[in-house]
Amino acid sequence: MTAPAGHGKTEVIAASVAAHPELRFLVLTHTNAGVAAIRRRLSRFGVTSNARVETLSSLALRLVRAFPTGIGWAEDPKSINHKKALVSAQVVLGRPTVLTAFSSSYDRIIIDEYQDCTGRQHNLVCRLASTTTTVVLGDPLQAIFNIDRSDPLVNWDEVTGRFPVRGHLHTPHRWSSTTPALGRWLRDIRDPLELGLIPVRLDSDVVTIYNLERPPSQGSLVSLIAPGESTVIIAGNSATPMTISNIAKAHASRGVYEHETVDQHAALKVADQLTSATSDARRVLDLLEFLKNAATGIGKIQGCSSILKNLEADGSVGRSKAPLAHAVTEFLASPTPMNLDSVLCVCRFDSDVYAYKRTQLSLLSRGLKQSGADWQLLPETLRSLIDQTSHSKRPQENVREVGSTLRVKGLEYDHVILVDPKSIPSVQHLYVALSRATRRITIALGPGETLGRLIS
């Protein structure tokens, strides 16, 4: 089934499962955020027991963990090799007894966001579909996760060759109660985009073009961010993470923050640094350096400059009586992860500090708290928290985020502000960016910038 953005795909999945309580469903998708969204919708339909929802990567891991013999599977708990798990899972399903046992567990398989399946994932699904009735839903115009050159996305013609098309969703439900005209326009531009008839023409009734006096990285989007609505600023070039951070940093005082990646490499790196630090003073210095890359105003905290100098010089706090100095002194007297969190909290909640990587700071704070007095617990505790967060993340009201199409795909916002449109790499990325909006779209052009080749 071809299912465009906002046309009720998740609703169809949940309604189908709810309509057949006598059947056992396996519902698969690609991201933890997608899993959470499907589970919420199933719960709304009262589904409690006849559906298992997980990612394709999770399914592959489940298979290789259940049948590790003879496939060369050796798991590193610190870094799971999902590519190897996927290849090994195909080997496992190549065993007739395993495939038969698996098929006896489910009556139907439903796979969401099928346009994001790689060739290897498609092969895995085809093996499952050989014994269990399988339905796939997707939208080739949202196929943007073509990241691994060694395992590219499956061609949509190949998908429809294996799974014949049984229907299309035609009604743009996402916009029916907010901005029907926007929904109709997004529906109407699909055919031109799919046929490569670019540039696609903007509709001035639903899209506003705004000329900036300064680049977005200098805080020039302030006037476009309205109170009382959720807003996402999408950078046209998904390959420039520093652009995203710089825009978030420049607008942090207005409550704007970065939509962070799930892996949280920076938080894990500082956790390892704190665990292996050669001195307690070094732990404080590493923490403050980390904070400078996650929040603005760290240098404005009372006493911060002198504390840094003293810690670098002789490992002491000095004579400062500021709250930060008190927290650092307490930590040096009893250097536990929990006490370092007190230092972190003094910084996070200072009136001059504005965090633009909020999830990162929250995760580290929780990790320090939960590690108590044992530094060796910190890295693994943080990894566990990151995994929990990726499974439970859900949209909030009135968010103000900066991200890319790769980061915010599948989410909805009242207002989309698209910057650097000339750098959008494909019609798929353009459609994903525009279809995140439920109420309005603004295209913000920096000094001398153009709309580029995809829109006019």
C-alpha positions in Angstrom: 0.0 0.0 0.0 1.4 3.4 -1.0 0.8 5.8 1.9 1.9 9.5 1.6 2.8 11.5 4.7 -0.1 12.5 6.9 -2.6 10.3 5.0 -3.5 8.0 8.0 -1.0 5.1 7.5 -0.5 4.6 11.3 -4.3 4.8 11.8 -4.8 2.1 9.1 -2.2 -0.2 10.8 -3.8 0.2 14.3 -7.4 -0.2 13.0 -6.4 -3.4 11.1 -4.9 -5.0 14.2 -7.8 -3.9 16.4 -10.3 -5.3 13.9 -8.8 -8.8 14.1 -8.2 -9.7 17.8 -8.2 -13.4 16.9 -5.0 -12.9 14.8 -1.4 -12.5 16.1 0.4 -9.6 14.4 4.1 -8.7 14.1 4.4 -5.0 13.2 7.8 -3.9 12.1 9.3 -0.4 11.3 12.7 1.2 11.2 13.1 3.5 14.2 12.4 3.5 17.9 10.3 6.7 17.4 8.2 4.8 14.9 7.8 1.9 17.3 6.6 4.3 20.0 4.1 6.0 17.6 2.6 2.7 16.5 2.3 1.5 20.1 0.5 4.8 21.1 -1.9 4.4 18.3 -2.6 0.7 19.1 -3.2 1.7 22.7 -5.7 4.3 21.5 -7.6 1.5 19.7 -7.5 -0.7 22.8 -5.0 -3.2 21.5 -3.2 -4.9 24.4 -2.0 -8.4 23.5 -2.3 -9.5 19.9 0.5 -7.4 18.4 4.3 -7.3 18.9 5.9 -4.0 17.6 9.6 -3.7 17.0 12.2 -2.4 14.6 13.7 -4.6 11.9 17.0 -4.3 13.6 15.5 -5.5 16.8 14.0 -8.5 15.1 17.3 -9.4 13.5 19.0 -9.3 16.9 16.2 -11.4 18.4 16.8 -14.0 15.8 20.6 -14.2 16.1 20.4 -14.2 19.9 17.9 -17.1 19.9 19.9 -19.2 17.3 23.5 -18.2 17.7 25.0 -21.6 16.9 26.8 -21.9 13.5 26.5 -18.3 12.4 29.6 -16.8 14.0 27.6 -14.4 16.1 29.6 -12.8 19.0 28.0 -9.8 20.6 29.8 -6.8 21.9 27.6 -5.2 24.6 29.2 -1.8 24.1 28.6 -1.7 20.4 26.1 -3.9 18.6 26.9 -4.6 15.0 23.5 -4.3 13.4 24.8 -4.9 9.9 26.3 -8.3 10.9 23.1 -9.1 12.8 21.0 -8.5 9.7 23.2 -10.8 7.6 23.3 -13.5 10.3 19.5 -13.3 10.7 19.1 -14.2 7.0 21.3 -17.3 7.6 19.1 -18.2 10.6 15.9 -17.9 8.6 17.5 -20.0 5.9 17.0 -23.0 8.2 13.6 -24.5 7.4 12.9 -25.5 11.0 13.6 -22.0 12.3 11.4 -20.4 9.6 8.6 -22.8 10.3 8.8 -22.1 14.1 8.9 -18.4 13.5 5.9 -18.5 11.1 3.9 -20.4 13.7 4.2 -17.5 16.1 2.4 -14.9 13.9 -0.6 -14.9 11.6 0.2 -11.6 9.9 3.2 -9.4 9.4 2.8 -5.6 8.8 5.8 -3.5 7.9 5.7 0.3 8.0 7.9 2.8 6.2 9.0 0.2 3.7 10.7 2.8 1.5 13.5 2.8 4.1 14.2 -0.9 3.7 17.7 -1.7 2.3 18.3 -4.6 0.0 19.3 -6.9 2.9 16.3 -5.9 4.9 14.1 -6.6 1.9 15.6 -10.0 1.5 15.0 -10.8 5.2 11.3 -9.7 4.8 10.9 -11.8 1.7 12.0 -14.9 3.7 9.4 -14.1 6.4 6.8 -13.4 3.7 7.4 -16.9 2.1 5.5 -18.5 5.1 3.4 -15.7 6.7 1.0 -13.3 5.0 2.8 -10.0 4.9 1.6 -6.4 4.1 4.0 -3.6 3.5 3.2 0.2 3.6 5.5 2.9 2.4 6.0 6.0 0.3 8.9 6.1 -2.3 8.8 9.9 -2.0 10.0 9.7 1.6 13.0 7.4 0.8 15.8 9.5 2.4 17.8 7.0 4.4 20.0 5.9 1.6 23.1 6.2 3.7 25.0 2.8 3.4 26.5 2.5 0.0 27.2 -1.2 0.6 23.5 -1.8 1.2 21.4 0.7 -0.7 17.6 1.1 -0.4 15.6 -1.4 -2.3 14.1 -0.1 -5.5 10.4 0.5 -5.2 9.7 -1.3 -8.5 11.3 -4.4 -6.9 9.1 -3.9 -3.8 5.8 -3.7 -5.8 7.0 -6.7 -7.9 7.2 -8.8 -4.7 4.3 -7.2 -2.9 1.6 -6.2 -5.5 -0.1 -2.9 -4.9 -3.5 -3.3 -3.2 -4.3 0.4 -2.8 -3.4 4.0 -2.1 -4.3 6.4 0.7 -5.7 9.6 -0.9 -7.0 11.8 2.0 -4.5 14.2 3.7 -6.0 13.7 7.2 -3.1 15.5 9.0 -4.3 18.9 7.8 -8.1 18.4 7.8 -8.6 20.2 11.1 -5.8 22.8 10.8 -4.9 23.9 7.3 -6.8 21.9 4.6 -5.3 24.1 1.8 -1.8 23.0 2.9 -2.8 19.4 2.8 -4.2 19.7 -0.7 -1.1 21.5 -1.9 1.2 18.8 -0.5 -0.9 16.2 -2.1 -0.9 18.0 -5.5 2.8 18.4 -5.7 3.5 14.7 -5.3 3.0 13.7 -8.9 5.3 16.5 -10.3 8.0 15.6 -7.7 7.8 11.8 -8.4 8.0 12.5 -12.2 11.0 14.8 -11.7 9.1 17.8 -13.0 11.1 20.4 -11.0 11.2 23.1 -9.8 7.9 22.6 -8.1 5.9 25.9 -7.8 5.2 27.2 -4.3 1.7 28.3 -3.3 1.9 31.7 -1.6 -1.3 30.9 0.3 0.4 28.2 2.3 4.2 28.9 1.9 5.9 32.2 2.9 9.3 33.3 1.6 11.2 35.5 4.1 14.4 37.3 3.3 16.8 37.4 6.2 19.2 40.3 6.9 21.8 37.9 8.4 22.5 34.2 8.2 20.5 31.9 10.5 23.6 31.0 12.4 23.6 34.7 13.7 20.2 34.5 15.3 18.2 36.0 12.4 15.2 33.7 12.8 13.9 35.1 16.1 11.1 37.1 14.5 9.8 33.9 12.7 9.4 31.9 15.9 5.9 32.5 17.3 4.8 31.7 20.8 2.2 29.0 21.4 3.1 26.8 18.4 5.6 23.9 17.8 8.3 24.9 15.4 11.1 23.1 13.6 14.0 24.8 11.7 15.1 22.3 9.1 18.6 22.8 7.5 18.6 22.0 3.8 21.8 20.1 3.9 21.5 17.1 6.2 25.3 16.5 5.9 26.3 19.5 7.9 25.6 18.8 11.6 27.5 21.9 12.7 25.1 24.1 10.9 22.3 22.6 13.0 24.2 23.1 16.2 25.2 26.7 15.3 21.6 27.7 14.5 20.3 26.2 17.8 23.1 27.9 19.7 22.3 31.3 18.1 18.6 31.0 19.2 19.1 29.2 22.5 18.0 32.2 24.6 14.6 32.0 22.8 14.1 28.4 23.9 15.4 26.8 20.7 17.4 23.6 20.9 18.8 20.9 18.7 16.9 17.8 17.7 19.7 15.5 18.6 20.8 12.2 17.0 19.9 9.0 18.9 23.4 7.7 19.2 24.6 10.6 21.6 28.3 10.1 20.9 29.3 13.2 22.7 27.6 12.1 25.9 29.1 8.7 25.8 32.6 10.1 25.1 32.5 12.4 28.1 31.2 9.5 30.2 34.3 7.5 29.3 36.5 10.5 30.0 35.0 11.0 33.4 35.4 7.4 34.3 39.1 7.2 33.3 40.1 10.7 34.4 43.5 10.9 36.1 42.3 13.3 38.8 39.1 14.7 40.2 40.0 18.2 39.1 40.3 16.8 35.5 36.8 15.5 35.9 35.4 18.9 36.6 37.4 20.4 33.7 36.2 17.8 31.3 32.6 18.4 32.4 32.8 22.1 32.0 34.4 21.7 28.5 31.5 19.4 27.6 29.0 21.9 28.8 30.5 24.6 26.6 29.5 22.6 23.6 25.9 22.0 24.8 24.9 25.3 26.3 25.6 29.0 25.9 26.6 31.3 28.8 28.9 28.8 30.7 31.6 31.4 30.9 29.2 33.9 32.5 28.5 31.7 35.5 29.7 33.5 38.7 33.2 32.5 39.5 33.6 30.1 36.5 36.7 31.8 35.0 38.7 31.8 38.3 37.6 28.2 39.1 38.8 27.0 35.7 42.2 28.8 36.2 42.7 27.3 39.7 41.7 23.8 38.7 44.2 24.0 35.8 47.0 25.4 37.9 46.8 23.3 41.1 43.6 21.4 41.2 41.9 23.7 43.7 38.8 25.9 43.6 40.4 29.1 45.0 38.7 31.6 47.2 35.4 32.0 45.3 32.2 31.8 47.4 29.9 31.4 44.3 27.5 28.5 44.1 29.6 26.8 41.5 32.7 27.0 43.7 30.7 25.5 46.6 29.5 22.6 44.4 33.0 21.9 43.0 34.5 22.0 46.6 31.9 19.5 47.7 32.8 17.3 44.8 36.5 17.4 45.4 35.9 16.5 49.0 33.8 13.5 48.0 34.4 12.8 44.3 31.4 10.7 43.3 29.4 10.8 40.1 26.4 11.9 42.2 28.3 14.9 43.5 29.6 15.8 40.0 25.9 16.0 39.0 25.5 18.7 41.6 28.2 20.7 39.7 26.3 20.0 36.4 23.0 21.2 37.9 24.5 24.4 39.2 25.6 25.1 35.6 22.5 23.9 33.8 20.1 26.0 35.9 22.1 29.2 36.1 20.1 32.2 34.8 22.8 33.0 32.2 22.9 29.5 30.7 20.7 28.4 27.8 21.0 24.7 26.8 20.7 23.9 23.1 21.5 20.2 23.5 19.0 19.5 26.2 18.7 15.7 25.8 22.4 15.4 26.1 22.6 17.3 29.3 19.6 15.5 30.8 21.0 12.1 30.0 24.4 12.8 31.5 22.7 14.2 34.6 20.6 11.2 35.1 23.6 8.9 34.4 25.6 10.6 37.1 22.8 10.4 39.6 22.1 6.7 38.9 25.8 5.8 39.1 25.9 6.9 42.7 29.4 6.5 44.0 30.8 4.1 41.4 32.5 5.7 38.3 32.7 2.3 36.6 28.9 2.2 36.3 28.6 5.5 34.4 29.3 4.4 30.8 26.9 1.5 30.9 24.3 3.4 32.9 24.3 6.1 30.2 24.1 3.6 27.4 21.0 2.1 29.0 19.4 5.6 29.5 20.1 6.4 25.8 18.4 3.2 24.7 15.4 3.9 27.0 15.1 7.5 25.7 15.2 6.4 22.1 12.3 4.0 22.7 10.1 6.5 24.7 10.7 9.8 22.8 7.4 11.4 21.9 6.4 14.8 20.6 5.8 17.6 23.0 3.7 20.7 22.6 5.3 24.0 21.6 8.7 22.6 20.9 11.3 24.8 19.2 13.8 22.5 17.5 16.5 22.6 14.9 17.1 19.5 12.8 17.5 17.9 9.4 15.1 15.8 7.4 16.9 12.7 8.6 16.3 13.6 12.2 12.7 14.8 12.1 11.2 12.5 9.6 7.9 11.0 11.0 7.3 14.0 13.3 4.8 16.8 13.0 5.1 20.5 13.9 2.8 23.5 13.5 5.4 25.5 11.7 8.3 24.4 9.5 11.1 27.0 8.8 13.2 25.7 5.9 16.7 27.3 5.7 19.3 26.9 2.9 16.8 25.4 0.5 19.3 25.4 -2.4 21.2 22.7 -0.5 18.3 20.2 -0.3 19.8 17.1 -2.0 16.7 15.5 -3.6 13.0 15.8 -4.1 12.5 13.2 -1.4 14.2 15.4 1.2 12.2 18.4 0.0 8.9 16.5 0.4 9.8 15.2 3.9 10.8 18.7 5.0 7.6 20.3 3.7 5.2 17.6 5.0 6.4 18.0 8.6 4.2 21.2 8.8 0.6 21.0 10.0 -0.2 24.7 9.8 2.4 26.8 7.9 5.7 26.7 6.1 8.3 29.5 5.9 11.3 29.4 3.6 14.0 31.7 5.0 16.6 32.9 2.6 19.9 34.3 3.9 21.6 37.3 2.2 22.2 36.5 -1.4 20.6 33.0 -1.2 18.3 31.6 -3.8 15.5 28.9 -3.7 17.7 26.5 -5.7 16.8 24.0 -8.4 13.9 22.2 -6.7 11.4 25.0 -5.9 10.3 28.2 -7.5 
